[in-house]
Amino acid sequence: MTYHILIADPLSEEGIYPLRQADGLEITIATDLSKEDLLERIKGFDALLVRSQTQVTREVIEAASNLKIIGRAGVGVDNIDLDAATEHGIIVVNAPDGNTNSAAEHTIAMLTALARKIPQAFNSLKNGEWDRKSFIGVELKNKTLGVIGLGRIGAEVAARAKGQRMNVIAYDPFLTEEKAQKMGIGFGTVGDVLKAADFITIHTPLLKETRHLINEEAFAKMKDGVQIINCARGGIIDEDALYGAIVSGKVAGAALDVFEMEPFVDHPLLTLPEVIATPHLGASTVEAQESVAVDVSQDVVNFFKGEAVRNPVNLPSVSKEVMAKIAPFFDLAEKLGIFLSRMTDEAIEEVNIKYAGELANYDVRALTRNTVKGILKRNLGNHVNDVNAKFLAERFDIKVNEHKTTTGKGFLHLITAEIVTAKFTHRVAGTLLNGLGARIVKVDDYVVDVVPEGHLLFIKHKDQPGAIGRVGTLLAQKDINIATMQVGRSTVGGDAIMMLTIDNRVEQTEIEDLTELEDIYEVKAIDL
């Protein structure tokens, strides 16, 4: 059987070499198609390969009567309607690893240029000056590089920095002290990294938790004369705070490849001589562009050979029979994962998911992926999805185990999710109640009955008169209304919990105030 592939954006011949070599594939290259031309031509094709130019809208997908797979030669898939593709049983693949080396090299280039003031010295020469005294730099040897985010790119940067004989200290939510020792680098919290580093480089996704991660408070913790590199995402650094820190002399220099608003006509940071910048060039190399095309082409070949694809970004089709049984549990499974992710700031080593009752009779792997997605989403954001969740867990050395038992312990269906860290184990169980919807029915060893939605506060405290009242009084002072409350205890006068549903999202300062109350051990804010 011959499959027809349309390449709608420019890809190098080297990049599509896997397609050329495979049997049974017929390639058509037609770039710069108008919307109307694409809608007409797509009808006869089994696969579509694009970069960022072609917009693969719902209208295009609905016009593609034979389309089975869409390949995006790059990381982002913003130009592809994933919901429409999933609805029509079309798998979407991308190339998340193809630019790793390029981005890491660019970071090291920016680090070196920043330390030695290379762009400033070059501009001085271009202006006809021979000024050596103004551009005295610093050596990287024996300096400490702080790496915030030790994923693919961050780990590559750390390895290269060691080659420069730098000391490296890193923070990543999935990094354990044991892993750090194996890599030959230091291990610490974000605060530890900020305090210890002479240079700080950032390699995290842009999430709610990481937006303005580097702010005025963070700058205050850093060494005087620290230098900052951001080749990850604009918005992780508060640019106004960075401007102020440079003007005050707290920060000696900054190298930026990304900005909160791109593109821009001018930018205040670029008026400062201590700042060097590039226009988002981290992945802009010939090799990276070729690599992403090769990766996505190979996945298309694998798909038509009936083999597993390596980088899917949407949920593969599930049989209608199985989907009818498990679909009502998808939202609950993800929320159990989100809940667990907020129970600890330690690196997770193992995830155990147990299905009890009638769910044990079905293929629940899709639910497991959803739970793992919920767990990883806190730190990976939309980069993690139903399909790649288990793959990403394995990449971070997180074991995922699935268990089944037909014994429902009083429930028709019960999902229990558990995370294991080096020090603690946390678990949460949920079910669907006929006519009442989803419920969280157990947290660790405490029985509760909580609707998994909205803003929750999980509070551990000593079972003493007045503890609950003090919490309620403080929340009232903060103008935070309590909608529901669940309480539980292990023994009289021993450990106890409160589960509150509140009307407003609490801020970190409010959590800290609650923690300081008498008899309160721990406070976790969980937004579902």
KAFEN-V195977 format. One record per residue. N is the residue number from 1. D_CENTER is the distance of its C-alpha to the mean C-alpha in Angstrom with 1 decimal. Layout:
n={N;N}
d_center={D_CENTER;D_CENTER}
This chain:
n={1;2;3;4;5;6;7;8;9;10;11;12;13;14;15;16;17;18;19;20;21;22;23;24;25;26;27;28;29;30;31;32;33;34;35;36;37;38;39;40;41;42;43;44;45;46;47;48;49;50;51;52;53;54;55;56;57;58;59;60;61;62;63;64;65;66;67;68;69;70;71;72;73;74;75;76;77;78;79;80;81;82;83;84;85;86;87;88;89;90;91;92;93;94;95;96;97;98;99;100;101;102;103;104;105;106;107;108;109;110;111;112;113;114;115;116;117;118;119;120;121;122;123;124;125;126;127;128;129;130;131;132;133;134;135;136;137;138;139;140;141;142;143;144;145;146;147;148;149;150;151;152;153;154;155;156;157;158;159;160;161;162;163;164;165;166;167;168;169;170;171;172;173;174;175;176;177;178;179;180;181;182;183;184;185;186;187;188;189;190;191;192;193;194;195;196;197;198;199;200;201;202;203;204;205;206;207;208;209;210;211;212;213;214;215;216;217;218;219;220;221;222;223;224;225;226;227;228;229;230;231;232;233;234;235;236;237;238;239;240;241;242;243;244;245;246;247;248;249;250;251;252;253;254;255;256;257;258;259;260;261;262;263;264;265;266;267;268;269;270;271;272;273;274;275;276;277;278;279;280;281;282;283;284;285;286;287;288;289;290;291;292;293;294;295;296;297;298;299;300;301;302;303;304;305;306;307;308;309;310;311;312;313;314;315;316;317;318;319;320;321;322;323;324;325;326;327;328;329;330;331;332;333;334;335;336;337;338;339;340;341;342;343;344;345;346;347;348;349;350;351;352;353;354;355;356;357;358;359;360;361;362;363;364;365;366;367;368;369;370;371;372;373;374;375;376;377;378;379;380;381;382;383;384;385;386;387;388;389;390;391;392;393;394;395;396;397;398;399;400;401;402;403;404;405;406;407;408;409;410;411;412;413;414;415;416;417;418;419;420;421;422;423;424;425;426;427;428;429;430;431;432;433;434;435;436;437;438;439;440;441;442;443;444;445;446;447;448;449;450;451;452;453;454;455;456;457;458;459;460;461;462;463;464;465;466;467;468;469;470;471;472;473;474;475;476;477;478;479;480;481;482;483;484;485;486;487;488;489;490;491;492;493;494;495;496;497;498;499;500;501;502;503;504;505;506;507;508;509;510;511;512;513;514;515;516;517;518;519;520;521;522;523;524;525;526;527;528}
d_center={39.2;38.0;34.6;34.3;31.4;31.0;29.3;29.1;27.6;28.9;27.7;29.5;32.1;30.6;27.3;29.0;31.2;29.8;30.8;34.3;34.9;34.0;36.9;37.0;34.8;36.3;34.5;35.2;33.9;34.2;32.3;32.6;33.4;34.1;32.5;35.8;36.2;32.8;33.6;36.9;35.9;32.8;35.1;36.2;33.1;31.1;28.1;26.7;25.0;23.7;21.8;20.9;24.5;25.4;24.2;23.9;24.7;25.8;29.3;28.8;27.3;30.2;32.6;31.4;33.6;32.9;29.3;27.3;24.3;22.6;21.1;19.1;19.8;16.7;12.9;12.9;14.8;15.7;19.3;19.3;19.9;17.8;19.5;22.9;22.1;21.2;24.2;26.4;25.2;23.9;21.0;18.7;17.5;15.8;15.7;12.3;14.3;17.3;16.6;15.5;19.0;19.8;17.0;17.9;21.5;21.1;19.6;22.6;24.9;23.8;24.1;27.6;28.7;27.7;29.6;32.7;32.7;33.2;32.6;34.8;37.5;37.4;37.8;40.7;42.4;42.0;43.8;46.7;46.1;46.4;44.7;43.6;43.7;41.0;38.3;38.4;35.0;33.7;33.1;29.8;31.7;31.4;28.9;25.7;22.4;19.6;16.1;13.2;10.1;11.7;9.7;12.1;13.1;13.3;15.4;17.6;18.3;19.2;21.6;23.2;23.7;25.5;27.7;28.6;29.8;27.3;26.2;22.5;20.7;17.0;14.5;11.3;10.5;11.2;14.2;17.6;20.9;22.2;19.6;20.1;23.8;23.6;21.9;24.6;22.4;22.4;20.1;19.6;17.8;16.5;20.2;21.6;19.9;21.0;24.5;25.1;23.9;26.2;23.4;19.8;17.1;13.5;10.6;7.4;5.3;7.6;7.2;10.4;10.2;9.8;12.3;15.5;14.3;17.2;20.0;23.7;23.2;21.0;23.6;26.4;25.1;25.1;28.2;30.6;30.3;26.6;25.0;21.5;19.6;16.6;15.8;12.1;11.8;14.7;14.5;12.9;16.6;19.2;21.5;24.6;24.1;23.7;26.9;28.7;27.7;29.1;32.2;32.9;32.7;29.9;27.7;29.8;27.6;24.3;23.1;20.8;19.5;17.4;18.5;17.7;20.2;20.8;23.5;25.9;29.7;29.8;27.6;29.1;27.2;29.0;32.3;31.7;33.2;30.7;27.8;27.1;24.8;24.0;23.0;19.5;21.0;18.3;18.5;22.0;24.1;26.5;25.0;21.4;22.7;24.8;22.2;19.8;23.0;24.1;21.0;21.0;24.8;24.7;22.5;25.0;27.8;26.3;26.0;29.6;30.7;29.3;26.9;23.2;20.8;18.1;15.3;15.7;13.4;15.6;17.6;20.9;24.0;25.4;29.2;30.5;32.2;29.2;27.0;29.8;29.6;25.9;24.6;25.6;23.3;20.0;19.2;20.5;18.6;15.2;16.5;17.8;14.4;13.0;16.3;16.1;12.7;14.7;17.7;16.7;15.0;16.1;14.5;14.8;17.3;18.3;17.7;21.0;21.5;25.1;26.7;30.2;32.9;33.1;29.4;30.5;32.5;29.8;27.1;24.1;21.5;19.7;19.6;18.3;15.3;14.8;15.1;12.6;10.1;11.0;10.7;7.2;6.0;6.9;4.6;1.3;3.7;6.1;5.1;6.3;9.9;13.3;14.3;11.8;10.7;13.7;13.4;10.0;11.7;14.7;13.1;12.2;15.8;15.2;18.3;18.2;21.7;23.2;26.6;29.2;32.4;34.7;35.7;33.9;35.4;36.8;34.0;34.2;30.5;28.2;24.6;23.9;20.5;20.4;18.2;20.0;19.4;22.0;23.8;23.1;22.8;21.7;22.3;22.5;24.6;24.9;27.3;28.7;32.1;34.6;35.0;32.7;29.2;26.3;26.9;25.3;28.4;27.6;25.4;26.1;29.9;30.5;31.5;30.3;30.3;27.4;26.1;22.3;21.6;21.6;21.4;22.3;23.5;23.9;26.6;28.3;31.8;35.4;37.6;40.0;41.9;40.3;36.7;35.6;37.9;36.4;32.9;34.4;36.4;33.6;31.4;34.5;35.0;31.5;32.4;29.8;31.4;31.1;31.1;31.3;31.6;31.6;33.1;33.6;35.2;36.0;39.5;41.7;40.8;37.9;34.1;33.0;30.1;29.7;27.3;27.6;26.5;26.7;27.0;24.8;21.5;22.4;21.5;20.9;24.6;25.8;24.0;25.7;29.0;28.8;28.1;31.2;33.4;36.0;35.2;31.4;29.3;25.7;23.9;20.5;19.3;17.6;16.8;17.2}
